[in-house]
Amino acid sequence: MNESQLHHIIVVGGGAGGLELATRLGKTLGKKGRARITLVDANRTHIWKPLLHEVAAGTFDAYENQIEYLAQAARNHFEFRLGRMDRLDRTSRTIYLAPTLDASGNEIIPRREFQYDTLIMAVGSVSNDFGIEGVRDHCLFLDTKQQAESFQHLLLENFMRASTRPDAPQQGQLDVVIAGGGATGIELSAQLHKVSRLITAYGIDQINPADVRITIVEAADRILPGLPPRLSRATEAELEKLNIAVLKGERVVKVTAEALYTESGREIRAPIRVWAAGIKAPDFLAEIDGLETNRGNQLVVDQTLQSTRDENIFALGDCAACPWPQMESNVPPRAQAAHQQAALLIKSMKRRLAGKPLPSFNYRDYGSLVSLGKYSTVGNLMGNLTGSIMVEGFVARMVYLSLYKLHQFALFGFYRTMMISIANRFRATVEPEIKLH
């Protein structure tokens, strides 16, 4: 059978779930010539999204740790196509990719179209500004590697500017305000606290770490509102030790170039304003050829992860609204959910090619962890025998790090992951703890 006759599986989105899925499908179906696997993404490289807050703070080098899609595809028997999907024709089973432009706006790849037999949407999520005035224009976001790197450059420039003043830094010149008391906002705040201490160690001693004031603004009555209250309390106690201010019950209603304004009339001024207050699926999914979506643009799927209106289209990860019957809600948008859904779809694609019934997805919640960098990690672990156990400190940190290792195992296998880990340990002995360029 030639390639054009093979069942064509297209995975759109090379995030945690999408890249794991394409890699494992390539190793099995692609390598054996049972199907043609294609991964589509608008970027050339992949980085694990839960690490973007460390990229933004400069404590994680994206260039050393990113994965080249083309190289990953070549090693694992799938194809990679660079481009951003912007349209779907379900009748002809065709996806359309927008033209790819260079930094100057010149077209380098024209508009293209690809036909599929099975389409799997794994396009993740983006920040949700909820239509609040000024958010899109005056806040920084951490949805992509490029945005995280822009944040890091701005942060470093602010430090450099303040350190070369003839007098002490102006009050508020280095302040950072983060809208959103979820995991992203909290983990970013801890990394920024660490950076403010490391900067002086690398010779920018004109800055006092106390000059960097970090504030988290949360609309709910507690931080981490989607997690158990005791985890919220433990995290807030750790933030208090770091002198990170937490403003609860303060809903942002407007953002300007100088400040955030809340419903209660509070004004929080800061030159760096970060939006981490909610997520949604990308907007192009909202009106994509009649597929059912919810208010957050997520594709509504059933227990097989098939879209409710087209059996040839599947979705996983943050862009999928998948039922969680035990909790009478949808599966939460977490990396562990995407990992589990990718594992299920490996089995589903094999059964689909064999004409067998598809398995159902049953989400297993293994708990939640929030890392405050070197200072602490807190969370709860879920188990059938133990129920929910709260963990802190070293044990929680090791479990948190293991989540990234599981992602690497899925992409590289055990041996290569161990070699990468050893290489990183050696590299850490000669490289600075933060990026200084």
C-alpha positions as CSV (number, residue, x, y, z in Angstrom):
1,M,0.0,0.0,0.0
2,N,1.5,3.4,-1.0
3,E,1.4,6.4,1.3
4,S,-1.5,8.1,-0.3
5,Q,-3.7,5.0,0.4
6,L,-2.8,4.9,4.1
7,H,-5.3,6.1,6.7
8,H,-4.2,9.7,7.4
9,I,-4.3,10.8,11.0
10,I,-3.7,14.5,11.5
11,V,-2.9,15.9,15.0
12,V,-3.3,19.6,15.2
13,G,-1.3,21.1,18.1
14,G,2.1,20.1,19.4
15,G,1.6,20.7,23.1
16,A,2.0,18.2,25.8
17,G,-0.8,15.9,24.7
18,G,-0.5,16.5,20.9
19,L,3.3,15.8,20.7
20,E,3.1,12.8,22.9
21,L,0.3,11.4,20.8
22,A,2.0,12.0,17.4
23,T,5.2,10.5,18.7
24,R,3.7,7.3,20.0
25,L,1.4,6.9,16.9
26,G,4.5,7.4,14.8
27,K,6.4,4.7,16.7
28,T,3.6,2.3,16.3
29,L,1.3,2.8,13.4
30,G,3.6,5.1,11.4
31,K,6.7,2.9,11.7
32,K,4.8,-0.3,10.7
33,G,3.2,1.4,7.7
34,R,-0.4,1.0,9.1
35,A,-1.2,4.7,9.0
36,R,0.2,8.1,8.0
37,I,0.7,10.4,10.9
38,T,1.0,14.2,10.5
39,L,1.5,16.8,13.3
40,V,0.6,20.4,12.6
41,D,1.7,23.3,14.7
42,A,2.2,27.1,14.3
43,N,5.7,26.9,16.0
44,R,8.9,25.2,15.0
45,T,9.7,24.0,18.6
46,H,8.0,22.6,21.6
47,I,8.4,23.4,25.3
48,W,6.3,22.0,28.1
49,K,3.8,24.7,28.9
50,P,3.8,24.3,32.7
51,L,7.5,25.5,32.6
52,L,6.7,28.8,30.8
53,H,6.6,30.7,34.1
54,E,10.2,29.7,34.7
55,V,11.1,30.8,31.1
56,A,9.5,34.1,31.9
57,A,11.5,34.6,35.1
58,G,14.7,33.5,33.4
59,T,15.3,30.5,35.6
60,F,14.7,28.0,32.8
61,D,16.5,28.2,29.4
62,A,14.0,27.5,26.7
63,Y,16.7,27.2,24.0
64,E,18.5,24.4,25.8
65,N,15.3,22.5,26.5
66,Q,13.1,23.0,23.5
67,I,12.3,20.2,21.1
68,E,12.6,20.7,17.4
69,Y,9.4,19.3,15.8
70,L,11.1,18.3,12.5
71,A,13.8,16.4,14.4
72,Q,11.2,14.7,16.6
73,A,9.2,13.7,13.5
74,A,12.2,12.3,11.7
75,R,13.1,10.1,14.7
76,N,9.6,8.8,15.3
77,H,8.1,8.2,11.9
78,F,5.6,11.0,11.6
79,E,5.5,14.1,9.5
80,F,5.5,17.7,10.7
81,R,3.8,20.6,8.9
82,L,4.4,24.2,10.1
83,G,1.3,26.3,10.0
84,R,-1.7,27.6,11.9
85,M,-5.0,25.9,11.2
86,D,-7.7,28.5,10.6
87,R,-10.5,26.6,8.8
88,L,-12.1,23.2,8.5
89,D,-14.3,21.6,5.9
90,R,-15.9,18.5,7.4
91,T,-17.6,17.4,4.1
92,S,-14.3,17.0,2.3
93,R,-12.4,16.2,5.5
94,T,-9.9,19.0,4.9
95,I,-8.1,21.4,7.2
96,Y,-6.7,24.7,6.0
97,L,-3.5,26.4,7.2
98,A,-3.0,30.1,7.1
99,P,0.1,31.5,5.3
100,T,3.2,31.5,7.4
101,L,5.0,34.9,7.6
102,D,8.5,36.0,8.6
103,A,9.2,38.7,11.1
104,S,8.8,41.4,8.5
105,G,5.4,40.1,7.4
106,N,6.6,38.4,4.2
107,E,5.1,35.1,3.2
108,I,7.4,32.2,3.5
109,I,4.9,29.3,3.3
110,P,1.6,29.9,1.3
111,R,-1.8,28.9,2.4
112,R,-2.1,25.1,2.3
113,E,-4.8,22.4,2.8
114,F,-4.5,18.8,4.0
115,Q,-7.1,16.0,3.8
116,Y,-7.5,13.6,6.8
117,D,-9.3,10.4,7.6
118,T,-9.1,11.1,11.3
119,L,-8.5,14.6,12.8
120,I,-7.4,15.0,16.4
121,M,-7.5,18.5,17.8
122,A,-5.0,19.3,20.5
123,V,-4.6,23.0,20.2
124,G,-4.5,23.7,24.0
125,S,-5.7,26.9,25.5
126,V,-4.9,30.6,25.7
127,S,-5.5,33.3,28.3
128,N,-9.0,34.5,28.7
129,D,-9.3,38.3,29.2
130,F,-13.1,38.1,29.7
131,G,-13.5,41.2,27.6
132,I,-12.1,43.4,30.4
133,E,-11.0,46.8,29.2
134,G,-7.3,47.3,28.6
135,V,-6.2,43.7,29.4
136,R,-5.2,42.8,25.9
137,D,-3.4,46.0,25.4
138,H,-1.6,46.5,28.7
139,C,-0.9,43.1,30.2
140,L,1.7,40.4,29.5
141,F,0.6,36.8,28.8
142,L,2.3,33.5,29.2
143,D,0.6,31.4,26.6
144,T,3.7,30.8,24.3
145,K,7.5,30.6,24.5
146,Q,7.7,33.9,22.7
147,Q,5.5,35.7,25.2
148,A,7.5,34.2,28.1
149,E,10.8,35.3,26.5
150,S,9.4,38.8,25.9
151,F,8.5,39.0,29.6
152,Q,12.0,37.9,30.6
153,H,13.6,40.5,28.4
154,L,11.4,43.3,29.8
155,L,12.1,42.1,33.4
156,L,15.9,42.2,32.8
157,E,15.7,45.6,31.1
158,N,13.8,47.0,34.1
159,F,16.5,45.7,36.4
160,M,19.3,47.1,34.2
161,R,17.6,50.5,33.9
162,A,17.1,50.7,37.7
163,S,20.6,49.6,38.5
164,T,22.3,52.4,36.4
165,R,20.4,55.3,37.9
166,P,22.6,57.7,39.8
167,D,20.3,57.4,42.8
168,A,18.2,54.6,44.3
169,P,15.5,53.1,42.1
170,Q,12.2,55.0,42.1
171,Q,9.5,53.6,44.3
172,G,7.5,51.1,42.3
173,Q,9.9,51.0,39.4
174,L,10.4,47.3,39.8
175,D,6.9,46.3,40.9
176,V,5.1,43.4,39.3
177,V,1.3,42.7,39.6
178,I,-0.1,39.4,38.6
179,A,-3.9,39.1,37.9
180,G,-4.9,35.6,38.8
181,G,-4.2,33.5,41.9
182,G,-4.1,30.1,40.2
183,A,-1.1,27.9,39.8
184,T,0.5,29.9,37.0
185,G,0.3,33.2,38.9
186,I,1.6,31.7,42.1
187,E,4.4,29.8,40.6
188,L,5.5,32.9,38.6
189,S,5.5,35.0,41.7
190,A,7.8,32.6,43.5
191,Q,10.2,32.5,40.6
192,L,10.3,36.3,40.4
193,H,11.1,36.5,44.1
194,K,14.0,34.1,43.5
195,V,15.2,36.2,40.5
196,S,15.2,39.4,42.6
197,R,17.6,37.7,45.0
198,L,19.9,36.2,42.3
199,I,20.2,39.5,40.5
200,T,22.2,41.0,43.3
201,A,24.4,37.9,43.5
202,Y,25.4,38.5,39.9
203,G,26.7,42.0,40.5
204,I,23.6,44.2,40.1
205,D,24.0,45.2,43.8
206,Q,22.5,48.6,43.4
207,I,19.1,46.9,43.6
208,N,17.8,45.8,47.0
209,P,15.6,42.7,46.7
210,A,13.0,44.6,48.8
211,D,12.7,47.1,45.9
212,V,10.9,44.3,43.9
213,R,7.3,44.2,45.2
214,I,5.1,41.4,43.8
215,T,1.4,41.4,44.2
216,I,-1.2,38.7,43.3
217,V,-4.8,39.9,42.6
218,E,-7.5,37.2,42.8
219,A,-11.2,37.7,42.3
220,A,-12.2,34.7,44.4
221,D,-12.1,34.7,48.2
222,R,-9.0,32.5,48.2
223,I,-6.1,31.7,45.9
224,L,-6.2,28.4,44.0
225,P,-10.0,28.4,44.1
226,G,-10.3,25.2,42.2
227,L,-8.3,23.2,44.7
228,P,-8.9,22.1,48.3
229,P,-9.1,25.0,50.8
230,R,-6.3,23.6,52.9
231,L,-4.0,23.7,49.9
232,S,-4.9,27.3,49.4
233,R,-4.1,28.1,53.0
234,A,-0.8,26.3,52.9
235,T,0.2,28.1,49.7
236,E,-0.8,31.5,51.1
237,A,1.3,30.9,54.2
238,E,4.3,30.2,52.0
239,L,3.7,33.4,49.9
240,E,3.5,35.4,53.1
241,K,6.9,34.2,54.1
242,L,8.2,35.5,50.8
243,N,6.6,38.9,51.3
244,I,4.4,38.4,48.2
245,A,1.2,40.4,48.7
246,V,-2.1,38.5,48.0
247,L,-5.3,40.6,47.4
248,K,-8.3,38.3,47.5
249,G,-11.9,39.1,46.5
250,E,-10.6,41.8,44.1
251,R,-12.1,41.5,40.6
252,V,-10.1,43.4,38.0
253,V,-12.4,45.7,35.9
254,K,-9.9,47.8,34.0
255,V,-6.2,47.9,33.1
256,T,-4.2,50.9,31.9
257,A,-0.5,51.4,31.0
258,E,0.1,52.2,34.7
259,A,-2.2,50.1,36.8
260,L,-4.9,47.5,37.4
261,Y,-8.2,48.7,38.8
262,T,-10.6,46.5,40.8
263,E,-14.3,46.6,41.4
264,S,-13.8,47.8,44.9
265,G,-12.0,50.9,43.7
266,R,-8.5,49.7,44.4
267,E,-5.7,50.9,42.2
268,I,-2.6,48.7,41.9
269,R,0.2,50.4,40.1
270,A,3.1,48.5,38.5
271,P,5.2,48.8,35.3
272,I,4.9,45.0,34.7
273,R,1.3,43.7,34.6
274,V,0.7,40.0,34.0
275,W,-2.6,38.4,33.1
276,A,-3.1,34.8,34.4
277,A,-6.7,35.0,35.5
278,G,-8.3,32.3,33.3
279,I,-8.1,30.3,30.1
280,K,-10.2,29.4,27.1
281,A,-9.7,27.4,23.9
282,P,-8.5,29.4,20.9
283,D,-11.1,31.6,19.3
284,F,-11.0,29.9,15.9
285,L,-12.7,26.9,17.4
286,A,-15.9,28.8,18.3
287,E,-17.3,28.7,14.8
288,I,-15.5,25.8,13.1
289,D,-17.8,24.2,10.6
290,G,-20.7,23.5,12.9
291,L,-18.9,21.5,15.6
292,E,-20.4,21.8,19.1
293,T,-18.4,24.1,21.4
294,N,-19.0,25.6,24.9
295,R,-18.6,29.2,26.1
296,G,-14.9,28.6,26.5
297,N,-14.5,27.6,22.9
298,Q,-13.8,24.0,23.9
299,L,-14.9,21.3,21.5
300,V,-17.6,19.2,23.2
301,V,-16.7,15.5,23.1
302,D,-18.2,12.3,24.4
303,Q,-16.4,9.6,26.5
304,T,-14.6,8.3,23.5
305,L,-13.1,11.8,23.0
306,Q,-15.0,12.1,19.7
307,S,-16.7,15.3,18.9
308,T,-20.5,15.2,19.4
309,R,-21.2,16.0,15.8
310,D,-18.5,14.3,13.8
311,E,-17.2,10.8,14.6
312,N,-14.0,11.5,12.5
313,I,-12.9,14.3,14.7
314,F,-11.4,13.9,18.2
315,A,-10.2,16.4,20.8
316,L,-7.9,16.2,23.8
317,G,-6.4,18.4,26.4
318,D,-7.4,22.0,27.3
319,C,-9.4,22.4,24.0
320,A,-11.7,19.5,24.8
321,A,-14.8,19.6,27.0
322,C,-14.9,16.0,28.1
323,P,-17.4,14.8,30.7
324,W,-16.2,13.7,34.1
325,P,-19.3,11.8,35.3
326,Q,-18.0,11.1,38.9
327,M,-17.8,14.8,39.6
328,E,-20.7,15.9,37.4
329,S,-18.4,18.3,35.6
330,N,-15.9,18.4,32.8
331,V,-12.4,17.0,33.1
332,P,-10.1,19.9,34.3
333,P,-7.6,21.5,31.9
334,R,-4.5,20.0,33.4
335,A,-1.3,18.4,31.9
336,Q,-2.2,15.1,33.6
337,A,-5.5,15.0,31.8
338,A,-3.9,15.6,28.4
339,H,-1.3,12.9,29.1
340,Q,-4.1,10.4,30.0
341,Q,-6.2,11.3,27.0
342,A,-3.2,10.9,24.7
343,A,-2.6,7.4,26.1
344,L,-6.3,6.5,25.5
345,L,-6.2,7.8,21.9
346,I,-3.2,5.5,21.1
347,K,-5.5,2.6,21.8
348,S,-8.4,4.3,20.1
349,M,-6.5,4.8,16.8
350,K,-5.4,1.1,16.7
351,R,-9.0,0.0,17.3
352,R,-10.4,2.4,14.8
353,L,-8.1,1.1,12.1
354,A,-9.2,-2.5,13.0
355,G,-12.9,-1.5,12.9
356,K,-13.4,-2.3,16.6
357,P,-15.4,-0.3,19.2
358,L,-13.5,2.6,20.8
359,P,-12.6,2.6,24.5
360,S,-14.1,5.2,26.9
361,F,-12.0,7.8,28.8
362,N,-12.1,7.7,32.5
363,Y,-10.1,10.5,34.1
364,R,-8.0,9.6,37.2
365,D,-7.2,12.6,39.3
366,Y,-3.8,12.1,40.8
367,G,-3.9,15.4,42.7
368,S,-2.5,18.9,42.2
369,L,0.9,20.4,43.0
370,V,2.0,24.0,43.1
371,S,5.7,24.8,43.1
372,L,7.1,27.8,44.8
373,G,10.6,27.1,43.3
374,K,13.4,26.4,45.7
375,Y,11.3,27.7,48.6
376,S,8.6,25.0,48.8
377,T,6.1,22.8,46.9
378,V,2.7,22.1,48.2
379,G,-0.1,19.8,47.0
380,N,-2.4,16.9,47.4
381,L,-1.9,13.4,46.1
382,M,-5.0,11.3,45.3
383,G,-5.1,7.5,45.6
384,N,-7.7,4.7,45.7
385,L,-6.5,3.5,49.1
386,T,-5.3,6.7,50.7
387,G,-7.8,9.2,49.5
388,S,-6.4,12.7,49.5
389,I,-3.0,13.3,51.2
390,M,-1.5,16.7,51.5
391,V,2.2,16.9,50.8
392,E,4.7,19.6,51.2
393,G,8.5,20.2,50.9
394,F,10.9,17.7,49.5
395,V,8.4,14.9,48.7
396,A,6.0,17.3,46.9
397,R,8.9,18.8,45.0
398,M,10.1,15.3,43.8
399,V,6.6,14.4,42.7
400,Y,6.3,17.8,40.8
401,L,9.6,17.2,39.0
402,S,8.4,13.7,38.1
403,L,5.6,15.1,36.0
404,Y,8.0,16.6,33.6
405,K,10.0,13.4,33.5
406,L,6.9,11.5,32.5
407,H,6.5,13.9,29.6
408,Q,10.1,13.3,28.5
409,F,9.7,9.5,28.9
410,A,6.8,9.6,26.5
411,L,8.8,11.6,23.9
412,F,12.3,10.1,24.2
413,G,12.0,6.8,26.1
414,F,13.8,5.9,29.3
415,Y,17.4,5.8,28.1
416,R,17.5,9.2,26.3
417,T,15.6,10.9,29.2
418,M,18.2,9.7,31.7
419,M,21.0,11.0,29.4
420,I,19.2,14.4,29.1
421,S,18.9,14.5,32.9
422,I,22.5,13.7,33.5
423,A,23.6,16.3,30.9
424,N,21.4,18.9,32.6
425,R,23.0,18.2,35.9
426,F,26.5,18.8,34.5
427,R,25.3,21.9,32.6
428,A,23.9,23.4,35.8
429,T,27.4,23.4,37.4
430,V,28.8,25.9,34.8
431,E,25.7,28.0,33.8
432,P,24.2,30.8,35.8
433,E,20.9,30.1,37.6
434,I,19.1,32.8,35.6
435,K,19.5,34.0,32.0
436,L,21.3,37.4,32.0
437,H,20.7,38.2,28.3
